[in-house]
Amino acid sequence: MSREYDLVILGGGTGGYVAAIRASQLGLSTAIVEKEKLGGTCLHKGCIPSKALLRSAEVYRQSLNASEYGIDVAAVRVNFNAVQKRKNSIVEQLHNGVKGLVKKGKIDVYYGTGRILGPSIFSPMAGTISVEKEGEENEMLIPKNIIIATGSSPRNLEGLIPDGKKVLNSDHALELSELPKSILIVGGGVIGIEWASMLSDFGVKVTIIETSQQILPSEDKDISKEMAKMLRGRGIEIYTNAFLQTDKLNLSDKNIKATVLIDGEEKRLEVEKMLISIGRKGNISDIGLDNTEIEIESSFLKVSETYQTKEKHIYAIGDCIGGLQLAHVASHEGIAAVEHIVNGTVKNISYDNIARCIYSNPEAASIGLTEEKARNQGYNIKVGKFPFKAIGKALVYGEMEGFVKIIADQDTNDLLGVHMIGPHVTDLISEASLAMLLDATPWEIGETIHPHPTLSEVIGEAALSVDGRAIHF
């Protein structure tokens, strides 16, 4: 059986289903081929389940500290089965919501493995999609255009394949049936830091090793330094410039015995479990790329500014093209690709102006250039910084650590970057995102009247401090 479509999308994750909905809105007959479940990694193995666990960990930590707020709470304990049940319930509710949106858009969904075929009786050029499902006859989809949105998966450490029991990746960690007593997290990037924060809040003894000179290597150095200080203050051990010696790893005993090279010296660690968190790779194998002229670079698909591959009718978006591997990025790339297919619109996404969030305790968020990148790009910069401890709502909330840092061009007063660490900054960053979009200056942000008492006052004060005008510090 074969069917023709204006657009077939390989992958029903955030980027894929958003692209499909936009295509439907613009009148394209559209189909999604999904190997597992609509919603993809973000909904089922990433953003949503991990944040649900982080929220439970936060509530547990707050309950343990309730006496600081004058509330006496007895016998606080973690029911991890209930924690997982709540997480699964949230995921299922959102999964049903995505299915409803796709149905509303009259988008056909084919469950199975989609492979791109070369020129054949169906089409004179590469692009027919064979949908393969075990025990069933293949279905052939003949699209005018294709969007590859197959996402990514955890990258393995060379010489060490996670077994899901002792050695985990982030997918395995989401399905833990019980909490370990101790864990070694290999990788101090965003995923590693979020898991470290969550597990520490749940009472797990956490050790992080990171090969770079700082945790969160892509973030501003001041943010990294503050995050490390606050995590260490909660008892988390952090080692930078540290490398796991996989050839000296002992997995045969009850606990894992690991040797780590830190600044050239060996340190031996013993933990119950290990989490490998060293980044992600594109899911691009076994989808028929050999039947096309699509180019690959470091496990990711190469695309143009319009998200076209070397096969002009085949586009690619989201994690499988590398870059900023974020759900909101994939969504906007999907919309941009669809609008180019329909009317040739070139929607230039400024990747420097996309907010990046870390949902740990403390939260961190940023947009634009770090101070180091701004200097390296030749900007004459000025910097404003304002602490949460000078904000009344932060004291009321009980979380006074952290700050907002704003970087601007000394010559033009243009906003170059905003970096935050502290309570609810993953929500506060949206003001900075809008400011960047509208090309606002620190003066304009500072002149904006922020309501009192709110955490948002920290942004106004940080903006004023760029020119030495902060009021409350």
C-alpha positions in Angstrom: 0.0 0.0 0.0 1.3 3.5 -0.8 0.0 7.0 0.0 1.1 10.4 -1.2 1.6 13.4 1.0 2.9 17.0 0.7 5.1 16.4 3.7 6.2 13.4 5.7 8.1 13.9 9.0 10.4 11.3 10.4 10.0 11.6 14.2 7.1 12.7 16.3 9.1 14.5 19.0 8.7 18.2 19.9 10.2 19.4 16.7 8.4 16.9 14.6 4.9 17.2 15.9 5.1 21.1 16.0 6.3 21.1 12.4 3.4 18.8 11.5 0.8 21.1 13.1 2.3 24.2 11.4 2.2 22.3 8.1 -1.4 21.3 8.6 -2.3 25.0 9.4 -0.7 26.0 6.1 -2.8 23.4 4.2 -0.2 20.6 3.6 -1.3 17.0 3.7 1.0 15.7 6.4 2.1 12.5 8.0 4.4 11.6 10.9 6.4 8.4 11.2 7.1 7.7 14.8 9.1 4.7 16.1 7.9 4.8 19.7 5.5 7.5 21.1 4.5 11.0 20.0 6.3 13.6 22.1 9.7 12.0 21.7 12.7 12.4 24.0 11.5 15.6 25.6 8.2 14.2 26.7 9.1 10.7 27.5 12.9 10.6 28.3 14.0 14.2 28.9 12.5 17.5 29.8 9.2 16.5 31.3 10.0 13.4 33.3 13.2 14.8 34.7 11.6 18.0 35.7 8.8 16.1 37.4 11.4 14.2 39.5 13.2 17.5 40.2 10.0 19.0 41.5 9.5 16.0 43.9 13.1 16.4 45.1 12.5 20.1 45.7 9.3 19.4 47.7 11.2 16.8 49.8 14.0 19.3 50.5 11.6 22.0 51.4 9.7 19.7 53.7 12.9 18.8 55.5 13.6 22.5 56.0 10.1 23.4 56.9 11.0 24.4 60.4 13.0 27.4 59.0 9.6 28.8 58.0 8.0 28.1 61.3 6.3 24.8 60.2 6.7 21.6 62.2 6.6 18.5 59.9 7.2 15.1 61.3 8.3 11.8 59.6 9.2 13.2 56.2 10.3 10.4 53.9 10.6 9.7 50.2 8.1 7.3 48.7 10.0 6.8 45.4 7.4 4.5 43.9 4.9 7.4 44.3 7.4 9.8 42.9 7.7 7.7 39.8 4.0 7.2 39.6 3.4 11.0 39.6 6.1 11.5 36.9 4.5 8.8 34.7 1.0 10.4 35.2 2.2 13.8 34.1 3.9 12.2 31.0 0.8 10.3 30.1 -1.4 13.3 30.4 0.8 15.4 28.1 1.2 12.4 25.7 -2.6 12.3 25.4 -2.6 16.1 24.8 -0.1 15.7 21.9 -2.1 12.9 20.4 -5.2 15.2 20.6 -3.4 18.1 18.9 -2.2 15.8 16.0 -5.7 14.4 15.6 -7.2 17.9 15.5 -4.7 18.8 12.8 -5.9 15.8 10.7 -2.3 14.6 10.6 -1.8 10.9 9.9 0.5 9.0 12.2 2.4 5.8 11.2 4.0 3.9 14.0 7.1 2.0 12.9 10.6 2.6 11.6 10.7 5.0 8.7 13.5 4.5 6.1 14.2 6.7 3.2 14.4 4.8 -0.1 16.4 5.8 -3.2 14.9 6.3 -6.6 12.4 3.6 -7.3 9.1 2.8 -9.0 7.5 5.1 -6.5 9.6 8.2 -7.2 12.4 9.1 -9.6 14.3 10.7 -6.7 15.2 9.6 -3.2 12.5 10.2 -0.7 9.9 7.5 -0.6 9.5 6.5 3.0 9.2 2.8 3.9 7.4 2.4 7.2 8.4 -0.9 8.7 6.7 -2.7 11.6 7.6 -6.2 12.8 5.1 -8.8 11.5 3.3 -6.3 9.2 3.6 -5.4 5.5 5.7 -2.3 4.8 3.7 0.9 4.0 5.1 3.2 1.4 4.7 7.0 1.8 5.4 9.2 -1.2 6.0 12.7 0.0 6.9 15.9 -2.0 9.0 17.0 1.0 10.5 15.3 4.1 11.6 16.7 7.4 14.0 14.5 9.4 13.3 15.1 13.1 14.7 11.9 14.7 16.2 13.5 17.7 19.2 12.3 19.8 20.2 9.7 22.3 22.8 9.6 25.2 26.4 9.4 24.0 28.4 6.5 25.4 31.8 6.9 27.0 34.4 5.1 24.8 35.0 1.6 26.2 32.0 1.7 28.6 28.5 0.7 27.5 25.8 1.4 30.2 24.1 -1.7 31.3 21.1 0.0 32.9 21.9 -1.7 36.2 25.1 -0.3 37.7 26.2 2.0 34.8 23.3 4.2 33.7 22.6 6.8 31.1 19.9 9.4 31.6 17.2 7.1 30.0 18.0 4.4 32.6 18.1 6.8 35.5 14.5 7.9 34.8 13.3 4.4 35.4 15.1 3.8 38.7 12.8 1.7 41.0 14.8 2.8 44.1 17.3 5.4 45.0 21.0 4.4 45.3 23.0 5.4 48.4 25.8 6.9 46.2 26.4 7.7 42.6 29.3 9.0 40.4 28.1 11.3 37.7 30.5 11.4 34.7 29.9 14.8 33.0 29.2 18.1 34.6 27.1 19.6 31.8 23.4 20.5 32.1 22.1 17.0 32.4 24.7 15.9 34.9 24.1 19.0 37.1 20.4 18.5 37.1 20.7 14.8 38.1 23.3 15.7 40.7 21.0 18.3 42.2 17.9 16.0 42.2 19.6 13.0 43.6 21.4 15.0 46.3 18.0 16.5 47.3 16.7 12.9 47.6 19.6 12.1 50.0 21.9 10.4 47.6 25.7 10.9 48.1 26.7 12.5 44.8 30.2 12.9 43.1 30.6 14.7 39.8 33.6 14.5 37.5 34.1 16.9 34.6 36.9 16.9 32.0 36.8 20.7 31.5 38.2 23.3 33.9 34.7 24.1 35.1 31.3 22.5 35.4 28.7 23.8 32.9 31.6 24.5 30.4 29.4 26.5 28.0 28.1 28.9 30.6 29.5 32.1 31.9 32.4 31.5 34.4 30.7 33.4 37.2 27.6 31.1 36.8 29.7 28.0 36.8 31.7 29.2 39.9 28.5 30.0 41.8 26.8 26.7 40.9 29.9 24.8 42.0 30.0 26.7 45.3 26.3 26.1 46.0 26.4 22.4 45.1 29.4 21.8 47.2 27.7 23.6 50.0 25.0 20.8 49.9 27.7 18.1 50.2 28.1 17.3 46.5 31.7 16.5 45.6 32.9 18.1 42.3 36.2 17.4 40.5 37.1 19.3 37.3 39.9 18.4 34.9 39.0 14.9 35.9 39.0 11.8 33.7 37.5 8.4 34.4 40.0 5.6 33.8 37.7 3.0 32.1 40.5 0.5 31.9 40.7 0.5 35.7 37.0 0.2 36.4 35.8 -2.6 38.6 32.2 -3.5 38.1 32.3 -7.1 39.4 31.9 -6.2 43.1 28.7 -5.1 44.8 29.8 -1.5 44.4 31.6 0.2 41.5 35.2 0.8 42.1 36.5 3.6 39.9 39.8 5.3 39.3 39.7 9.0 38.3 42.6 11.0 37.1 42.3 14.5 38.6 44.9 17.1 37.6 47.2 14.2 36.7 46.8 12.4 40.0 44.8 9.2 40.6 41.9 9.1 43.0 39.9 6.0 43.8 36.2 6.2 44.4 33.6 3.6 45.4 29.9 4.1 44.6 26.8 2.1 44.2 25.9 3.4 40.7 27.4 5.5 37.9 25.6 7.9 35.5 27.2 8.6 32.2 26.2 12.1 31.1 28.7 13.3 28.4 26.3 14.7 25.8 24.1 13.3 23.1 24.4 12.0 19.5 22.0 12.3 16.6 19.6 9.4 15.9 20.6 9.1 12.2 21.5 5.5 11.8 19.2 3.0 10.0 17.0 5.6 8.4 18.2 5.2 4.8 20.7 8.0 4.6 22.9 5.7 2.4 20.1 6.0 -0.3 20.6 9.8 -0.4 23.3 12.4 -0.8 22.7 13.8 2.7 26.0 14.8 4.4 26.9 13.9 8.0 29.3 15.6 10.4 30.1 14.1 13.9 26.9 12.1 14.1 24.7 15.0 13.0 23.1 16.0 9.7 24.5 19.0 7.8 21.8 21.5 6.8 21.7 25.0 5.2 20.3 28.1 6.9 16.8 26.9 5.6 17.3 23.5 7.2 17.7 21.8 3.8 20.1 18.9 3.4 22.0 18.3 0.2 18.8 16.7 -1.0 16.8 20.0 -1.3 13.4 18.4 -0.7 14.7 16.7 2.5 15.0 19.0 5.5 16.3 18.2 9.0 15.7 19.9 12.4 16.2 19.5 16.1 18.7 17.4 17.9 19.7 15.4 14.8 21.4 18.5 13.3 23.4 19.3 16.5 23.7 22.8 17.7 21.5 23.8 20.6 19.8 20.6 21.5 16.7 22.1 23.2 13.0 21.4 22.7 12.1 25.0 22.0 14.9 25.3 19.4 13.6 22.2 17.6 10.1 23.6 17.6 11.1 26.8 16.0 13.4 25.1 13.5 10.4 22.9 12.5 8.2 25.9 11.9 11.0 27.6 9.9 11.5 24.5 7.7 7.7 24.2 7.0 7.3 27.9 6.2 10.3 27.6 3.8 8.6 24.6 2.1 5.3 26.4 1.7 6.4 29.9 0.6 10.2 30.1 0.5 10.4 32.2 3.7 13.8 32.2 5.2 13.4 32.6 8.9 16.9 33.3 10.4 17.0 32.0 14.0 19.6 33.8 16.1 21.0 31.0 18.2 22.9 33.4 20.4 19.5 34.9 21.4 17.9 31.6 22.6 17.4 31.2 26.3 19.2 28.2 27.9 17.8 26.8 31.2 19.2 24.5 33.9 16.5 23.2 36.3 18.8 22.3 39.2 18.8 23.7 42.7 19.8 26.5 42.3 18.3 27.1 38.8 20.4 28.8 36.2 19.5 30.4 32.9 21.2 32.5 30.3 20.9 34.1 26.9 23.4 35.7 24.6 27.2 35.9 25.0 29.2 35.0 28.1 31.6 37.7 29.3 34.5 35.6 27.9 32.9 35.2 24.5 32.0 38.9 24.3 35.6 39.9 25.1 37.0 37.4 22.6 34.7 38.8 19.9 36.3 42.2 20.4 33.5 44.0 22.3 34.3 46.8 24.7 31.9 45.6 27.4 30.4 46.9 30.6 28.9 44.5 33.2 26.2 44.8 35.8 25.6 42.3 38.6 23.0 42.2 41.3 22.5 39.6 44.1 19.2 38.0 45.1 20.1 38.6 48.8 19.2 42.3 48.2 15.7 41.4 46.9 12.9 41.3 49.5 10.9 38.5 47.7 14.0 36.3 47.7 14.3 36.6 51.5 10.6 35.9 51.8 11.0 32.9 49.5 13.9 31.6 51.6 16.4 31.5 48.7 18.8 34.4 48.8 21.9 33.0 47.0 22.6 33.8 43.4 22.6 36.8 41.1 21.8 38.3 37.8 24.6 39.4 35.5 24.1 41.6 32.5 26.7 42.2 29.8 26.4 45.2 27.4 28.4 46.9 24.7 30.1 49.9 26.2 30.1 51.7 22.8 26.6 51.1 21.6 24.8 50.2 24.9 23.5 47.0 23.1 22.5 44.1 25.3 25.0 41.2 24.7 24.1 38.6 27.3 22.1 38.0 30.5 23.1 35.3 33.0 21.1 34.2 36.1 21.5 31.8 38.9 19.0 31.6 41.8 15.3 31.1 42.5 13.0 30.7 39.5 15.4 32.1 37.0 14.2 29.7 34.4 11.0 31.7 34.4 12.7 35.1 34.8 14.9 34.6 31.7 11.9 35.2 29.4 12.1 38.9 30.2 15.7 38.9 29.0 14.7 36.9 26.0 12.1 39.5 25.0 14.6 42.3 25.7 17.1 40.7 23.3 14.4 40.2 20.6 13.4 43.9 20.8 17.0 45.1 20.9 16.5 46.7 24.3 19.3 48.4 26.2 20.1 48.0 29.9 18.7 51.5 30.4 15.3 50.5 29.0 15.2 47.4 31.2 16.2 49.4 34.2 13.5 52.0 33.5 10.8 49.3 33.3 8.8 49.4 36.5 9.1 46.0 38.1 6.4 45.2 40.7 7.4 44.9 44.4 7.9 42.6 46.0 8.8 40.2 43.2 11.9 38.3 42.1 11.8 40.1 38.8 13.1 43.2 40.6 16.6 41.6 40.4 16.6 42.1 36.6 15.8 45.8 36.8 18.4 46.4 39.5 21.0 44.4 37.5 20.2 46.5 34.4 20.7 49.7 36.4 24.0 48.4 37.9 25.4 48.2 34.4 25.8 52.0 34.6 26.3 52.1 38.4 22.7 53.2 39.1 21.5 50.2 41.2 19.3 51.4 44.1 19.3 48.7 46.7 22.9 47.5 46.8 
